[in-house]
Amino acid sequence: MEKGYGMNTVLMVERSADVEADVDPIDEIRLRTWARRNYAPASERDENWHPVILDEMIRKDTEM
C-alpha cells in the first residue's frame, strides 16, 4: 500500500487532553477539515474558535 501525504484519518479522531471530549468523531473530522481548508497563521487566529479547530491549525503549523 502506498503511503499518502496529508491528514492521517487515525490522527484526526485521536483526542488530545486539551480538546473537549464531548465532540463526536464525525463532528471532529468536520472541524479538522474546516481548519485545514481555512487555515490562518497563529497571529490571525481567534482564541474563541473551537479547541479542535485550534488544535488542527497547530498540527498544520508543525507540518510546515
C-alpha positions in Angstrom: 0.0 0.0 0.0 1.3 3.4 -0.9 1.9 5.9 1.8 -0.2 9.1 1.4 0.6 12.6 2.4 -1.7 14.9 4.3 -4.0 14.2 7.2 -3.9 10.8 8.7 -7.5 9.7 9.5 -6.4 7.9 12.6 -4.9 11.1 14.0 -8.0 13.0 13.0 -10.1 11.2 15.6 -7.4 10.8 18.2 -8.2 13.1 21.1 -5.7 15.2 22.9 -6.1 16.1 26.6 -6.8 19.7 25.9 -9.5 19.1 23.3 -13.1 18.9 24.5 -14.1 15.2 24.9 -17.8 15.8 24.1 -17.2 16.2 20.4 -18.3 13.1 18.4 -15.9 11.7 15.9 -17.8 12.9 12.8 -18.1 16.5 14.1 -14.4 16.4 15.0 -13.5 15.3 11.4 -15.6 18.2 10.1 -14.0 20.7 12.4 -10.5 19.5 11.5 -11.3 19.6 7.8 -12.6 23.1 8.1 -9.5 24.1 10.0 -7.3 22.7 7.2 -9.3 24.5 4.5 -9.5 27.8 6.4 -6.0 27.7 7.9 -4.9 31.0 9.5 -1.5 31.9 10.8 -1.2 31.9 14.6 -1.3 35.7 14.7 -4.7 35.8 13.0 -6.5 33.1 14.9 -9.4 33.9 17.2 -8.8 32.4 20.7 -12.6 31.8 20.8 -12.5 29.3 18.0 -13.4 25.7 18.9 -10.5 23.8 20.6 -10.5 21.2 17.8 -10.0 23.9 15.2 -7.1 25.5 17.1 -5.6 22.0 17.7 -5.7 21.2 14.0 -4.2 24.5 13.0 -1.3 23.9 15.5 -0.8 20.5 13.9 -0.6 22.1 10.5 1.9 24.6 11.9 4.2 21.8 12.8 3.9 20.2 9.3 5.1 23.4 7.6 
